Amino acid sequence: MSSAKGIIRVLGLCCISPLVFAADLPGSQDLPSVARQVDSQIVDYRPAEEKERIYPMGAIRKISGQLRYEGQATARGQVTAITYELPAEHSSSAAFKSTREALQEQGAQLLFWCQARDCGESSLWANEVLGNSKLVGADGQQEFLLLRLAAPQDNSLVALYGITRGNRRAYLHVEQMDASAPLGQLLPTSATLLRELKSTGDLDFPLLGAEPDATWLTLISRGLNLDTTLRVSVSGPNAEAWRQGLIDKGVRAARLETGTGEAKGLHLQVIR
Protein backbone atom coordinates (compact mmCIF):
# COMPACT_ATOMS: atom_id res chain seq x y z
CA MET A 1 0.00 0.00 0.00
CA SER A 2 2.80 2.43 0.91
CA SER A 3 4.46 1.65 -2.42
CA ALA A 4 1.26 2.51 -4.29
CA LYS A 5 0.93 5.78 -2.38
CA GLY A 6 4.52 6.64 -3.27
CA ILE A 7 3.84 6.07 -6.97
CA ILE A 8 0.72 8.24 -6.81
CA ARG A 9 2.69 10.99 -5.03
CA VAL A 10 5.40 10.95 -7.73
CA LEU A 11 2.82 11.02 -10.52
CA GLY A 12 1.09 13.92 -8.81
CA LEU A 13 4.32 15.90 -8.67
CA CYS A 14 5.01 15.18 -12.33
CA CYS A 15 1.63 16.59 -13.26
CA ILE A 16 1.95 19.68 -11.07
CA SER A 17 5.56 20.62 -11.80
CA PRO A 18 5.08 22.03 -15.33
CA LEU A 19 2.37 24.34 -14.00
CA VAL A 20 4.59 25.51 -11.17
CA PHE A 21 7.56 26.15 -13.46
CA ALA A 22 5.36 27.97 -15.98
CA ALA A 23 4.03 30.41 -13.37
CA ASP A 24 5.34 33.95 -13.06
CA LEU A 25 7.30 35.00 -10.02
CA PRO A 26 4.94 35.81 -7.13
CA GLY A 27 4.05 39.49 -7.00
CA SER A 28 5.30 40.20 -10.52
CA GLN A 29 3.27 41.94 -13.22
CA ASP A 30 3.62 43.25 -16.76
CA LEU A 31 4.29 46.87 -17.65
CA PRO A 32 1.15 48.61 -19.00
CA SER A 33 3.14 50.03 -21.93
CA VAL A 34 4.71 46.73 -23.07
CA ALA A 35 2.61 43.79 -24.25
CA ARG A 36 3.74 40.35 -23.09
CA GLN A 37 4.88 37.75 -25.61
CA VAL A 38 2.55 34.75 -25.85
CA ASP A 39 3.43 31.91 -23.44
CA SER A 40 6.41 33.77 -21.95
CA GLN A 41 6.97 33.75 -18.19
CA ILE A 42 8.46 36.26 -15.79
CA VAL A 43 11.66 34.83 -14.31
CA ASP A 44 13.01 38.04 -12.76
CA TYR A 45 11.03 41.02 -11.48
CA ARG A 46 12.23 44.20 -9.82
CA PRO A 47 9.41 46.53 -8.74
CA ALA A 48 9.58 50.29 -9.13
CA GLU A 49 12.52 51.79 -7.27
CA GLU A 50 13.88 55.33 -7.23
CA LYS A 51 17.37 55.38 -8.75
CA GLU A 52 19.64 57.05 -11.26
CA ARG A 53 19.86 55.12 -14.51
CA ILE A 54 22.54 55.39 -17.18
CA TYR A 55 21.72 53.78 -20.52
CA PRO A 56 24.65 53.47 -22.94
CA MET A 57 24.01 54.70 -26.47
CA GLY A 58 26.92 52.98 -28.16
CA ALA A 59 28.89 49.74 -28.14
CA ILE A 60 30.22 49.05 -24.65
CA ARG A 61 33.63 47.77 -23.67
CA LYS A 62 35.71 47.72 -20.52
CA ILE A 63 39.05 49.51 -20.37
CA SER A 64 41.13 49.60 -17.17
CA GLY A 65 38.11 48.39 -15.21
CA GLN A 66 35.82 51.16 -16.50
CA LEU A 67 32.88 50.87 -18.90
CA ARG A 68 33.36 52.88 -22.08
CA TYR A 69 30.75 53.87 -24.66
CA GLU A 70 30.19 56.71 -27.11
CA GLY A 71 27.08 58.30 -25.59
CA GLN A 72 24.48 57.82 -22.89
CA ALA A 73 21.03 58.79 -21.65
CA THR A 74 20.97 59.58 -17.93
CA ALA A 75 17.93 60.18 -15.75
CA ARG A 76 16.66 59.65 -12.22
CA GLY A 77 13.26 58.24 -11.40
CA GLN A 78 11.21 55.11 -10.79
CA VAL A 79 12.68 52.07 -12.55
CA THR A 80 10.77 48.81 -13.04
CA ALA A 81 12.56 45.82 -14.60
CA ILE A 82 11.11 42.53 -15.90
CA THR A 83 12.86 39.56 -17.49
CA TYR A 84 10.77 37.13 -19.53
CA GLU A 85 11.85 33.64 -20.54
CA LEU A 86 10.41 32.89 -23.95
CA PRO A 87 8.91 29.53 -24.93
CA ALA A 88 11.26 27.05 -26.56
CA GLU A 89 9.90 27.57 -30.06
CA HIS A 90 10.36 31.37 -29.94
CA SER A 91 13.55 33.32 -30.67
CA SER A 92 14.65 36.44 -28.83
CA SER A 93 14.98 38.31 -32.14
CA ALA A 94 11.33 37.68 -33.09
CA ALA A 95 10.11 38.76 -29.64
CA PHE A 96 12.35 41.81 -29.75
CA LYS A 97 11.05 42.82 -33.18
CA SER A 98 7.36 42.48 -32.33
CA THR A 99 7.82 44.42 -29.07
CA ARG A 100 9.75 47.18 -30.84
CA GLU A 101 7.12 47.47 -33.56
CA ALA A 102 4.28 47.62 -31.03
CA LEU A 103 5.99 50.42 -29.10
CA GLN A 104 6.70 52.38 -32.28
CA GLU A 105 3.08 52.02 -33.37
CA GLN A 106 2.21 53.77 -30.10
CA GLY A 107 4.47 56.67 -31.13
CA ALA A 108 7.61 55.81 -29.14
CA GLN A 109 10.82 57.39 -30.46
CA LEU A 110 13.89 55.25 -31.08
CA LEU A 111 16.99 56.68 -29.42
CA PHE A 112 19.46 53.82 -29.68
CA TRP A 113 19.38 50.41 -31.33
CA CYS A 114 22.23 47.95 -31.66
CA GLN A 115 22.42 44.35 -32.80
CA ALA A 116 24.86 41.49 -32.28
CA ARG A 117 28.53 42.47 -31.93
CA ASP A 118 27.71 46.11 -32.69
CA CYS A 119 26.45 46.24 -29.08
CA GLY A 120 29.74 45.13 -27.55
CA GLU A 121 30.02 42.29 -25.02
CA SER A 122 26.84 40.59 -23.83
CA SER A 123 28.39 39.96 -20.40
CA LEU A 124 28.83 43.71 -19.91
CA TRP A 125 25.23 44.48 -20.87
CA ALA A 126 23.93 41.71 -18.61
CA ASN A 127 26.07 42.24 -15.53
CA GLU A 128 27.19 45.87 -15.62
CA VAL A 129 24.25 47.66 -17.27
CA LEU A 130 21.18 45.52 -16.53
CA GLY A 131 22.41 43.70 -13.43
CA ASN A 132 21.04 40.29 -14.40
CA SER A 133 23.38 37.37 -15.08
CA LYS A 134 20.52 35.40 -16.69
CA LEU A 135 21.02 37.64 -19.72
CA VAL A 136 24.60 36.62 -20.52
CA GLY A 137 24.78 34.98 -23.93
CA ALA A 138 26.58 34.99 -27.26
CA ASP A 139 27.54 38.46 -28.46
CA GLY A 140 26.11 37.64 -31.87
CA GLN A 141 22.68 36.78 -30.41
CA GLN A 142 21.86 40.06 -28.63
CA GLU A 143 19.93 43.25 -29.32
CA PHE A 144 19.43 46.39 -27.25
CA LEU A 145 16.96 49.19 -27.76
CA LEU A 146 16.23 52.45 -25.95
CA LEU A 147 13.01 54.33 -26.68
CA ARG A 148 11.24 57.40 -25.40
CA LEU A 149 7.50 56.94 -24.99
CA ALA A 150 5.07 59.27 -26.73
CA ALA A 151 3.30 62.13 -24.94
CA PRO A 152 1.86 62.28 -22.36
CA GLN A 153 4.42 59.68 -21.21
CA ASP A 154 7.35 61.41 -22.90
CA ASN A 155 9.29 61.60 -19.63
CA SER A 156 9.51 57.80 -19.62
CA LEU A 157 12.17 55.62 -21.24
CA VAL A 158 11.82 51.95 -22.15
CA ALA A 159 14.86 49.71 -22.62
CA LEU A 160 14.68 46.29 -24.30
CA TYR A 161 17.38 43.64 -24.32
CA GLY A 162 16.95 40.36 -26.16
CA ILE A 163 19.37 37.44 -25.90
CA THR A 164 19.56 33.77 -26.83
CA ARG A 165 21.92 31.88 -24.54
CA GLY A 166 24.20 28.98 -25.42
CA ASN A 167 21.62 26.53 -24.03
CA ARG A 168 19.14 27.95 -26.61
CA ARG A 169 16.99 29.58 -23.94
CA ALA A 170 15.77 32.97 -25.10
CA TYR A 171 15.04 35.96 -22.87
CA LEU A 172 13.53 39.41 -23.28
CA HIS A 173 14.40 41.99 -20.64
CA VAL A 174 12.21 45.10 -20.33
CA GLU A 175 12.84 48.18 -18.21
CA GLN A 176 10.79 51.32 -17.82
CA MET A 177 12.23 54.48 -16.30
CA ASP A 178 9.68 57.11 -15.26
CA ALA A 179 11.85 60.18 -14.79
CA SER A 180 11.22 62.42 -11.79
CA ALA A 181 12.10 65.54 -13.85
CA PRO A 182 11.51 66.48 -17.52
CA LEU A 183 13.91 64.62 -19.78
CA GLY A 184 14.44 67.53 -22.14
CA GLN A 185 15.76 66.92 -25.64
CA LEU A 186 17.11 63.43 -26.35
CA LEU A 187 18.46 62.77 -29.83
CA PRO A 188 18.92 59.40 -31.53
CA THR A 189 22.31 58.28 -32.77
CA SER A 190 23.05 58.46 -36.49
CA ALA A 191 23.66 54.70 -36.62
CA THR A 192 20.23 54.12 -35.06
CA LEU A 193 18.54 56.27 -37.72
CA LEU A 194 20.24 54.22 -40.43
CA ARG A 195 19.32 50.90 -38.79
CA GLU A 196 15.69 51.96 -38.51
CA LEU A 197 15.61 53.23 -42.10
CA LYS A 198 17.04 49.98 -43.47
CA SER A 199 14.81 47.84 -41.25
CA THR A 200 11.47 49.57 -41.84
CA GLY A 201 12.10 51.29 -45.18
CA ASP A 202 11.28 54.79 -43.96
CA LEU A 203 11.79 57.42 -41.28
CA ASP A 204 9.13 59.83 -40.02
CA PHE A 205 9.89 63.10 -38.25
CA PRO A 206 6.45 64.69 -37.74
CA LEU A 207 7.88 67.63 -35.78
CA LEU A 208 10.39 68.59 -38.49
CA GLY A 209 8.02 70.22 -40.95
CA ALA A 210 9.59 73.67 -40.80
CA GLU A 211 12.89 74.87 -42.23
CA PRO A 212 15.82 72.45 -41.89
CA ASP A 213 17.33 72.19 -38.42
CA ALA A 214 21.14 72.09 -38.34
CA THR A 215 21.35 69.47 -35.59
CA TRP A 216 18.97 67.10 -37.35
CA LEU A 217 20.67 67.68 -40.71
CA THR A 218 23.95 66.56 -39.14
CA LEU A 219 22.41 63.45 -37.52
CA ILE A 220 20.55 62.35 -40.66
CA SER A 221 23.42 63.05 -43.06
CA ARG A 222 25.86 61.10 -40.90
CA GLY A 223 23.45 58.19 -40.81
CA LEU A 224 22.97 58.19 -44.58
CA ASN A 225 26.72 58.37 -45.15
CA LEU A 226 27.24 55.21 -43.10
CA ASP A 227 25.82 53.35 -46.13
CA THR A 228 26.65 55.20 -49.33
CA THR A 229 24.73 52.68 -51.48
CA LEU A 230 21.37 53.71 -50.03
CA ARG A 231 19.08 55.98 -52.07
CA VAL A 232 16.15 57.79 -50.43
CA SER A 233 13.29 60.10 -51.29
CA VAL A 234 12.66 63.18 -49.14
CA SER A 235 9.05 64.29 -48.60
CA GLY A 236 7.27 66.93 -46.55
CA PRO A 237 6.30 70.63 -46.61
CA ASN A 238 9.96 71.70 -46.99
CA ALA A 239 11.28 68.60 -48.73
CA GLU A 240 13.49 70.40 -51.24
CA ALA A 241 15.10 72.55 -48.54
CA TRP A 242 15.87 69.43 -46.47
CA ARG A 243 17.22 67.64 -49.55
CA GLN A 244 19.54 70.55 -50.31
CA GLY A 245 20.59 70.73 -46.67
CA LEU A 246 21.57 67.05 -46.72
CA ILE A 247 23.55 67.61 -49.91
CA ASP A 248 25.35 70.52 -48.26
CA LYS A 249 26.22 68.14 -45.40
CA GLY A 250 27.95 65.74 -47.78
CA VAL A 251 25.25 63.34 -49.00
CA ARG A 252 25.63 62.85 -52.76
CA ALA A 253 22.81 64.50 -54.71
CA ALA A 254 22.34 61.37 -56.84
CA ARG A 255 21.25 59.48 -53.71
CA LEU A 256 18.42 61.91 -52.87
CA GLU A 257 15.13 62.52 -54.64
CA THR A 258 12.29 64.86 -53.72
CA GLY A 259 9.25 62.75 -52.96
CA THR A 260 5.75 63.45 -54.22
CA GLY A 261 3.79 62.06 -51.27
CA GLU A 262 2.32 64.27 -48.58
CA ALA A 263 3.81 64.13 -45.10
CA LYS A 264 3.05 66.00 -41.89
CA GLY A 265 6.73 66.65 -41.27
CA LEU A 266 9.94 65.29 -42.76
CA HIS A 267 9.66 61.82 -44.29
CA LEU A 268 12.49 59.71 -45.71
CA GLN A 269 11.81 56.56 -47.71
CA VAL A 270 14.21 54.04 -49.18
CA ILE A 271 14.12 53.88 -52.97
CA ARG A 272 14.03 50.21 -53.88
KAWOSUL-V221723 format. One record per helix or strand. SS is the DSSP state (helix for helix, strand for strand). FROM is the first residue (numbers start at 0). TO is the last residue. Records with the same first field share a line. If there is no record, write none. Layout:
SS: FROM-TO ; FROM-TO
//
This chain:
helix: 1-21 ; 91-104 ; 115-118 ; 121-128 ; 132-134 ; 138-140 ; 189-199 ; 213-223 ; 238-247 ; 252-254
strand: 40-55 ; 59-62 ; 65-67 ; 71-84 ; 108-114 ; 119-119 ; 141-147 ; 155-163 ; 169-178 ; 201-204 ; 231-234 ; 255-257 ; 265-269
//
